[in-house]
Amino acid sequence: GGTKVYAFHTLNLRTRALPQTLARTKELGTAQAHVLAAWQNQGIPRFLQLDNDALFWGGYKVERVVGQFPRLCLYVGVELIFLPFGEPKHNFQVEQLNGLWNGPAFWPRHRFGCFGHVCRQSARFIEWYMHHYRPPALEGMPPAQRQRTEHRPRLTTAQRRRLPATLPITAGRVHFIRHVQADGTVRILNELWRMPKALAG
């Protein structure tokens, strides 16, 4: 009965640094603004691993559609890796983070009165996470400290301003991790591709 809150989390797997964007709606513009801010603050990654949400690709109705989100990534030189359908275990680091945010570290600890209250409290969570939380993968180091050792080129404000309103398809790589179905097919860009049935599974 309350307001929906959508959380966009991007996790640097080397440093465990966490940019977060909270929104009332799940829209392309919000997703694009989220990654652009992350790339300005923490550097442009070589790869971005995603689930198969229609927002990230461009929908599930038309074949061979390359939406604006992958076009943005390709335009700045980021390779996309789309996980297998319905298998969040392949994105377990982000799922663990979501569990921390949804679980004991944040969500159940507060009773929120409005969207703004969620944003204010979540900013405190991010501050705690970046400077005090010690992910097991970092061997006792908080993400903010490890992030200082990251030397990736950052997206500049001038580069961001020069991004075209309608992005072209830029040469680059997009990876689809797919299971071959029992009939020997895989689905990529809403299109069925036939493989040898011996590769099923």
N, C-alpha and C positions, 0 to 999 in steps of 0.2 A: 503493500500500500504506500510505500515511500518513493523517494526519488531513486532512479537507477544511477549507479556509478560505474563507469568503465575505466579500468586501469590499464595503461599502456606501460609495460616494463621492458626495458632492453638491458641485457646483462652482458658485460664484457667477461668472457670466460677465462681470460688470463688474470684479470685484476678483481673480478667480481663487482666492479663499479656498477651502479644502478641509477640510470636516469628513469624518472617516472613522470607520466602525465596522467592526470585525472580529468575525466570529461563526463558530461551528462548524456552524451550520445556517442555512438561509435560511427565516426565518419572519416572519409578519406583525408580531408583537410587536417583533422586532428592527428591521424597517424603520420602524415607527412611532416607536420610541424614538430611532432615528437622526435622523429629520427633526425631531422635537420638540427634541432637543438642539441641532441646527443652528439652529433658529428661536430658541431661547433665547440662544445665544451670538452669532449673527451677524445676527439679524433675520429677520422673516417676508417671504418673497419675494412678488412679485405673481404670478409664474408658476413652475411646476415642470414641466420637460420630462422625460419618461420613455420608456423602451422599453415593450414590450407584455407584459412578464413577468406571468404569472398572479397573482403575489404582489401586484402593484400594482393590478390591476383587480378580481380576485375569482374568477378561474377561467375555463375555456373550455367548460364543459359546459352551463350554463343560460343562456337568453337573458335579457337586460335586468337582469342582476345588477349592482348597484353595491356593491362591496365596502367593507370598513372603511377601507382606505387612502385611496381617493378621498373617502370621507365625512369623514375626518379633515382632509384638505386643504381641502375645501369649508367645513367647520365653522369654520376659522380664516381663511377668505377667500382661499385660494390657488387660482388657476386651474390646471388640469392641461392639459398638452399631450402627447398620445400620438403618438409618431412612427409613420411607416409601418412595417408589418411587415417584418422582415428587412433593414432598411436602416440599419445603424449609422452610415453616413456622415453622416446627418442629425444625429447627436449627436457630431460629430467632436471637439469640445473635450474631452468626457469620455473618448472613445476615446484621444485623445492623452495625457491624464492617466493612463489605465489602462496605456498603453504605457510611460510613464515609470516607473510603479510596478512593472509586470511586467518591464520591460526593464532597461537598464543602471543605472538609479539605485537599484534596491532588490533585487528578487527574486534575480537571479543572483549578487549579491554576498555572499550568506549561505548557510550550510547550517543549516537549522532542525532543532532536536531535538524541539520540541513546539509546541503552539499558543501557549503563553505566550511562547515565544521570538520567534515571529512578531509578537505584539502589542508586545513591548518594542522590537524593532528597527523596526517600522513607526511607532511613536511618534517615534522618532528621525528617520525619513524625513519625517514630517509637520512636525517642527520645522525640518528643513533646507528643505523645500519652502516653508513659510510665511515664513521669515526670510532665506533665502539664495538660493533659486532665483529667477530673473528670467524669467518667461514673456515671450515676444516681444510679446504683446499689451499688456503693461504698460510697454513702452519703458524697461526698466532698473530698474523698481521691483519689490521683492518683494511677494507677496500680502498679508502682514501689514500693510505700510505702506499699501497701497491700501485695505485693509479699514477702516482707521481713518477714512477719508473717507466711509464708508457710514453713512447715517443712517436706517435702517429701524426701525420699531417692533419690539421683541423680545417674544417670548412670555414672560410672567412665570411664576414658579413657582406663584403662586396660580391663574393661568389654566390652567396644566397640570393642577393638582390638580382643577380643576372640570370637566375634560373628562368627558363621560358614558362609562360603561363600554361601552355599546352606542350607537354614534353614529347620529344620524338622517341622512337625506338633506337637506342644507341647500341653499337656492337659491344658485346660482352657475353658473360656466361651466366646461365641460370641452370641450377641442378634440381632435378626431381628425383627424390627417393621413393620408389614405388615397388609394391609387391606385384609380381605377375600373377594374375588371377587363374583359376582352374581352367578357364577357356583359352588361356594364352594371351590375354589382353592386359594392357596398362592404360590408364587414363591420364592424358597430359593435355592441358589447355582445353578441357571439355571434349576432347576427341579420343576415341579408342584407337590404340596402336596395337597391332598384332605381333606377337612374339612366338617363338617355338613353345609348344605346350610343355616340352620337357623342362622349361624354366619356371613352371608354375610353382608358386610358393616362395 
